[in-house]
Amino acid sequence: MTYCEKIVWMYLRKKQFGYRFLRQYSVDKYVVDFYCPKLKLVVEIDGDVHDLPEQKEYDEKRQKELEEFGITFVRIKNEELLGNPNKAFVKIEDAIKLLAQKG
């Protein structure tokens, strides 16, 4: 895990929202950073490599394919997490609340 992934994992792993997250989880033919099966929520941590055109294209294709399974994505850039972790965590919390309401 990268440093930023470790930060997010420490935040997610304690089931503080009442939902279990798994890390490096396989969905179809892809592996996602963090996944909550009950909510069908993926949290992806994007480093600088995700800014490269070919990586962006791959990420978009992968996300579209996984969204066909009813999966919701939250993408957080490393800079976003390191610059303001609380704001990044609120982004995750908002997605959890929204999906939990849809239930």
PEJO-V820148 format. One line per field, one symbol per residue. ss: DSSP state (2 for helix, 1 for strand, 0 for the rest). psi: psi as a letter, one per 20 degrees, with the letter a starting at -180 (. if undefined). burial: # if it has 16 or more other ideal C-beta (glycine too) atoms within 10 Angstrom, else .. A space follows every 10 residues. Layout:
BEGIN
ss = ???
psi = ???
burial = ???
END
This chain:
BEGIN
ss = 0022222222 2200000000 0111111001 1111110000 1111110222 2022222222 2222222000 0111111222 2220222222 2222222222 220
psi = qrghhgghgh hhijkijjpp qqqlppocjq pqgqpohhil ppopooahhi ipghhggggg ggggghhijj pqqoppqghg ghhnhghghh gggggggghh hh.
burial = ...##.###. ##....#... #.#...#... .#####..## ######.... ........#. .##..#.... ####.###.# #......##. .#..##..#. ...
END
